[in-house]
Structure formats: C-alpha cells, structure tokens
Amino acid sequence: MTQSQGILEQIVQHKQQELELRRSRRSLEELRGEVLGQPQNFSVRADLERRGGIIAEIKRRSPSAGELRPGLEIAALARTYAEGGAAAISVLTDERFFGMQPGDLQIVREAVHLPILRKDFILDEYGVFESKAMGADIVLLIVRILDDPALGRLIECAHSCGLEALVEVHNEAEFERALAARAGMIGVNSRDLQTFSTDLTVVERLAQLKQRIAPDITLVAESGIRQRDQLASLQMLGVKGFLIGEALLRAEDPAALLRELRGEAVN
C-alpha cells in the first residue's frame, strides 16, 4: 500500500465512523424532511458557463501541505475572497485531516452572499442532505470513493434537494464514469494521489476529451493553479471554473491574488 492510498483509506474509514455517529444523533428521515422542498439559491454551473470564475477554498491544513494559514479567521477570509471577485467559496468541513468544522460553512454563509461548495468525503445520501442543511449550494462527490450505483444515486439526490454536484475525477476512466452517471459539472483534480504532486497536463487531456465527447459538460480545474498564465491557457481549452486553495491561503493578500488570477490590472 502506498502512503497516499493509506491516507485516503484512513480518511474514508474515519468518515464512515463519523457518519455512524451523526446518524445516531439525527436520523436520515429527520434530515431529509428538513431540506426537501427548499429552493436552489444559486446555480454555480450557469454562472461559470456564462462568465467563468474562481472557487476560492477555505481550509486550515491538508495532509499533503500541513498548516496553510496560521491564525485563519473564517469570516474575514470569506469577505476577502468576495472582495477579490471569487465566483464561489469552497469550505472544507473535515476536522481531523483539514482542521475545519461543519459549523465553519455556516460562518461563511452569514459572512458573504456567494455560492458555497461543501467539500468533504461524502459517502451516501446522509452527507448530501446534511450539506443542504448546512447551507451549501454545491456538494463535492469524489468518483474514486464511490461505486457507480452510489455515484449516480448521489447526483440525483443532490438535484432532488436543490443542490448542484461537482463530481471530482483524476483520470480518463473516472471521467467516463462521471459521464455515465450523468454528471453535469466535473472537477478535474490534477493532484497525484500517490505522490501528492500536481500535473496540469491531466486537466489539459481531459479538457480535450471533453471537447470531443461531452461538449455540454462544465469543467472545473482543481489543484495546482498558481499563476494567471496557467488559468488563461486552460480557459482556452474550455475550462470554465478553477478551484484554488493553497495558493490563496498562503498569499499575503488573497484578494489581490484573486484579482491577478482573474486578469484584472494590478496597481
């Protein structure tokens, strides 16, 4: 077993334990009843298709990079991202591996009027309904940790309760699985799960594949975007969204970096 596979397995195993605990405190039926019928607040996919944009991420640390922004204040950073022109904000809700809390999503919800992606390792419908109850507008679904029936079921579940689904893939095989599950918005994570290095040729290949076989899919690049020229070259390939975390979290002025990445003149 490689180190990275060990980490991913640890995360999923921990999430299964967390899920059992949360179910014991609040039933699936209670959660479903609370969120069904609530309207969809934002359509990030429509906004990205219209004008493109950056989904700016908030997390305190990661297994690969360690502590990212000492003294992080959630609400203040969310407002900074909004000031810099972020199209949406991604909030990690995992405590053990990323140093965050589910309640941090609500802090962001109250701080800014922007769409919010709940980024976590969601394994079943409970996590989808829970995301809606937290105040999320989009939920991340990771192909690598879901089988095909579960993936299709969770995409449908998200849509049923007024959420959009960003379906994360790492390679061509996972991209084709996402298409078979009728994903409308696909995020390409260019981070190698074995070495934790990033390789933007992954998203370049999948963008070209998307142009050939799935032109209606909205494509989002995840991981490794640090400079305007990287973003611009991927836009030329039809990538509409960019999920950026580490570069913004380590920046002295995240709003200024956002404006630079978006192509605004820097004074």
N, C-alpha and C positions, 0 to 999 in steps of 0.2 A: 504494500500500500504506500502511495506517495504521501508526502507531508500534506499537500493541498487536498488530496482526497480525504485524508484523515480529518482535516479541518471542516470540510463540507459535511462529512458524515457526522462529526460532532455537533455541528450547528443543527442539522436536521433532527438528530436524536434529541437534542435539547428542546427543539421546537415541539416535538411530539409530546415530551413531558409537560411543557408549558401548556399545550393545548388541553391535555387531560385536566390540569389544574383549573384552567379557565372555564372549561365545561362544567366542572363541579361547582363553580361559583355562579354561573349564569348559563342557562340551558340554550341550546341552539334554537329551540322553538321561541323562547322569550326574545332572543336577539333578532330572529327573523321577523317576528311580529312588530318589533320596534322600527325596523328600517324599510320594510316593504311598503311601497306606495310613496316613499319620499322622492321628490323630484331630482333630476340631474341638475346640478348647479352650473357646471362648466363642461364644455367639450374641448378638451385639450387637443384632441386629434384634429378637429375642424380648425382650431386656431393655428396649429402647426402647419397644416396644409395651406392655409391662407397666407401666412407670413413667416413661417419658420420660427425657431426660438430655442432658448436655453432653459432646461430644467435644472435649477441650482439645488445642490444637495446639502442637507444638514446632517452631520453625524459627528460624534466626538472622537472616535477612533475607528480603526479597522484591523482585522487580523494581519493584513499584509503591511500596513503603514504605521501602525501604532497610534499614539496620540497625535491628533491633527491640528487642534486649535485650543491650546490651554486657555481656560477662563471663558470658554464659549458661553454666550448668552443667547438663548434660542430666539426670543422675540426680537432682540436687537439685530441679530444676523438676518432674520427673515425680512425685516424692514430694509436692511441694507441691500439685500438681493432685489427687493421690489424697486428700490431707488435705482439700481443698476439696470433695470429693464428685463429681469427674468420673466419668462413666459409662465413658469410654474415653479413650485418648490417640492423637492423630494425630501421626505422625512423618514429616516431610519427609526424603527420602533423597537429594535432589539437592544436589550440591556447588556447581556453577558459579553457579546462579541463586538458591539459597536458603541456601548456606553450611553445608550439612549433609553427613553421610557415611552410607553404608549401615550402618556399624557402630553409629551412634547408636541405631538401632532395638533392637539387642541390649542396649545400655546401659539403655534403658527397660525392656526385658523383664526384666532382672535386678533393676531397682530397685523395681518395683511389680507387684502381681498384678491387673492390669486388662487388658481387651482393647486391642489395638493395631491402628490403621489405618496401613498403609503408604501414604503419599500421594506419588505420583510420576506421571510421564507414561509409562504403560505402553502398549506398542505391540503386543506379541504374547505368546504363551504363556510365553516365557522369563521375562518380568517377573513373571508370576503365580507360576510355580514358585519363582522367586527370592524372592518375597515370603514364601512359606511357609517356605522355608529360613531366611530371616532371623528368623523368629519372629512374623510378623504373623498376625492373626486376620481382618482385613478388608483388601481391596485396593480402591483407587480406580480406576475406569475412567471416562475422560472421553469422552463421546459425540462431542464436536467433533473429536477427533483420530483417531477410529476410523470405518471404514465399517460398514455394517450387518452383513455376514457376520462381520467381526472382532469386533464388539461381542458378538454372540450367542455366538460361539465362546469368547471370554474369560470371559463369565459362566459358561458351562458348565465351562470349565477350572477356574475358581476353586472352584466347588462340588465338582468331582471330587477336589480335593486338600484339602478341609476348610476352605476359606476362604469368607467372605461377601464379596459385591461391593457397594460403594457406587457407584452409577452416576451420574455428575455431568452435569447438564443446565443450560442457560442460558435456555431459552425453550420455548414450546409445541411447536414442531416437534421439538426434541430430546427433550422429554418423551415424545412419541408414539413416537419411535424407540426410546427406552428401554423403553417398554411392549411394543413389538413384539418386542424382544429378550428379553422375559420377565424383566426386572429386577424384583427384589422389594423393593429398597431404593434409593430415588432421592434424591440430594442436589441441591438447587437452589442454584446459585451465583448470587447476586444482583449480582455484580461485572460491570460492563460491560467487555468485553474491548477496547473501542475507547477508552474514556475512563478506565478503572480506577475510576470512581465506583461506589458501591453504591446500589441501589434496591430496597428491600424489597417494593415492590409486585409485583416479579417472583415472589417466593415466595408472596405472597398470591394472585396469579392462579392459579398452578399448584396451590396447596393447594385452591382452589375447584374447579379442573378435576379434581383427584384425587378429591375427594368425589363428583363426578358420574360419572366414568367408570372409576375404579380405586380403589375404597374399601379394597381389601386391601393396597395399596402402603404401605410405611413411608416417610414423608417426612422428610428432614433438611434444615434450612436452613443454608446456608453463606454466610459473608461478611456483614458489616455489623451483627451483633448486638453491642450495647454496653451495653444497659440492660435492666433487668428488665421494663419495660412492653412493650418490643419482643418479648421472648421470650414473655411471657404472652399477647399478642394473637395471636401465631402458633400458640400451643398451642390457643387457642380455635378455630382453623381446622383443627385436626387434625395439625399438625406435631409429630412425636414427638422428633426429635433436633436438636441445634444444634451445628454445628462452629464453634468460636470460637478464633481465633488472635491477631490483632493486639491486641485489647483486653486479653486476658490477658497477653500478652507485654510490653505496655507498663505494666501495672499494678504499682504498688509492692508490693502484697500480692495475688498472684494467687489464693491460697486464699480470701481474704476476698471478692474479686470473684466467684469461683465461687459461694460461699455466697449472696451477694446476688442473683446472676442466677438461682439456683435457688429463690429465695423464702424462704431461711432468715432469721430475725431477725438483724440485725447489732447487736452490742453497742457 
